[in-house]
Amino acid sequence: MKLDGASRWLRENVDVKFWDTTEEMWNDQNWKYREEIMACNAALGLKSKKSGMKHISYWGAVEIEEWAMKWLAKGFPGYADFGNYFYAAVFRSIWSESHIGGYSDKTIGDHVEALLGWFIYWTLRYGAEFPERAHNILGMLNQALFNAWVLDTFFPSS
């Protein structure tokens, strides 16, 4: 997969330890809100062990350019879910040395989607304000995913 400017920026400016810290945050939240998460799982008919990260990942999607709107997620205009396999491939191309890169595509995809979803949830639903650094990281991650999707969709390597 060819690297675009956003992927390059992420590789140069976001240390792989960022993902370790993010994973620790999800684990801490799972323990802190375990009873609430289990109650939510029960209400939704899900297994009790489903994590909070998985719930947040449902909010995760890539913001897409207007010209690509025909591929948007239903009910969430301006966003599309490219799928865990795709998110994992992009993740591995940027942070190949991360231990998270050794997880299954589904789990890596959940990590990426959860981070995007966390940001979407807090900013759109609650109007939360984040530092410029957070906007830069998530904006570049979003752009890297979108750029890679465009390249793979319209200019496939095979």
C-alpha positions in Angstrom: 0.0 0.0 0.0 1.4 3.4 -1.0 1.9 5.8 1.8 0.3 9.2 1.5 1.3 12.4 3.4 -1.1 11.7 6.3 0.3 8.2 6.8 3.8 9.6 6.7 2.8 12.3 9.3 1.4 9.7 11.6 4.5 7.5 11.3 6.8 10.4 12.1 4.6 12.1 14.8 2.7 9.4 16.6 5.0 7.0 18.5 3.8 3.4 18.7 3.6 3.9 22.4 0.5 6.0 21.7 -1.4 2.7 21.0 -0.1 1.1 24.2 -1.5 4.0 26.1 -4.8 3.8 24.2 -5.1 0.1 24.9 -4.4 0.7 28.6 -7.1 3.4 28.6 -9.6 0.9 27.2 -8.6 -1.7 29.8 -8.9 0.8 32.6 -12.4 1.8 31.4 -13.5 -1.8 31.2 -12.6 -2.3 34.8 -13.9 1.0 36.0 -17.3 0.6 34.3 -17.6 -3.1 34.2 -21.0 -3.3 35.8 -22.5 -0.7 33.4 -20.9 -2.5 30.4 -22.3 -5.9 31.5 -25.7 -4.4 32.0 -25.6 -2.8 28.5 -24.5 -6.2 27.1 -27.3 -8.0 28.8 -29.9 -5.4 27.6 -28.6 -5.8 24.0 -28.5 -9.7 24.3 -24.7 -9.8 24.0 -22.1 -11.9 25.8 -21.2 -10.3 29.1 -17.5 -10.2 28.3 -18.0 -7.8 25.4 -15.8 -4.8 26.1 -16.5 -1.1 26.3 -14.0 -0.6 23.5 -16.2 -2.7 21.3 -19.2 -0.6 22.1 -17.3 2.6 21.3 -16.0 1.1 18.1 -19.6 1.1 16.7 -19.3 4.9 16.6 -16.1 4.7 14.6 -16.2 5.6 11.0 -14.1 7.5 8.6 -15.1 10.9 7.5 -15.4 10.9 3.8 -15.1 13.7 1.2 -18.4 14.9 -0.4 -17.6 13.2 -3.8 -17.5 9.8 -2.1 -20.9 10.2 -0.3 -22.5 7.4 -2.2 -20.5 5.0 0.1 -21.5 6.6 3.3 -22.7 4.8 6.4 -26.5 4.7 6.4 -27.9 7.1 9.0 -24.6 8.8 9.6 -24.0 11.1 6.6 -20.5 12.0 5.8 -19.0 8.8 7.3 -18.2 5.3 6.0 -17.1 2.1 7.7 -14.4 0.6 5.5 -14.2 -2.6 7.6 -11.8 -4.2 10.1 -9.6 -5.8 7.5 -9.0 -2.5 5.8 -8.3 -0.7 9.1 -5.8 -3.4 10.1 -3.9 -3.2 6.8 -3.5 0.6 7.2 -2.6 0.3 10.9 0.1 -2.3 10.1 1.5 -0.2 7.3 2.0 2.8 9.7 2.8 1.1 13.0 4.2 -2.3 12.0 6.3 -2.4 15.2 3.3 -2.1 17.5 2.3 -5.2 19.5 -1.3 -4.4 18.5 -0.2 -5.3 14.9 0.0 -8.9 16.0 -3.7 -9.0 16.9 -6.4 -10.3 14.5 -7.6 -8.0 11.9 -10.9 -7.8 13.8 -9.3 -6.6 17.0 -7.0 -4.1 15.3 -10.0 -2.8 13.4 -11.8 -2.4 16.7 -8.9 -0.4 18.2 -8.9 2.0 15.2 -12.7 2.3 15.1 -12.9 2.8 18.9 -10.4 5.7 18.7 -12.3 7.3 15.9 -15.6 6.5 17.6 -14.5 8.0 20.9 -13.6 11.2 19.2 -16.8 11.3 17.1 -18.9 10.5 20.2 -17.5 13.2 22.4 -17.3 15.9 19.8 -20.6 15.4 18.0 -22.7 14.2 20.9 -21.4 16.4 23.7 -19.5 19.1 21.9 -16.3 18.2 23.8 -13.2 20.3 23.1 -9.9 18.5 22.7 -6.3 19.9 22.3 -5.0 20.7 18.9 -2.7 17.6 19.1 -5.7 15.3 19.5 -7.4 16.9 16.4 -4.1 16.6 14.4 -3.7 12.9 15.3 -7.3 11.9 14.7 -7.6 14.1 11.6 -4.5 12.5 10.1 -5.6 9.0 11.0 -8.9 9.8 9.3 -7.2 11.2 6.2 -4.7 8.3 6.0 -7.6 5.8 6.1 -9.6 7.7 3.5 -6.6 8.2 1.2 -5.7 4.5 1.4 -9.3 3.6 0.7 -9.3 5.8 -2.4 -6.0 4.4 -3.7 -7.1 0.8 -3.1 -10.6 1.3 -4.6 -9.8 3.3 -7.6 -6.1 2.4 -8.2 -5.8 -1.2 -6.9 -2.3 -2.6 -6.9 -3.3 -5.9 -8.4 
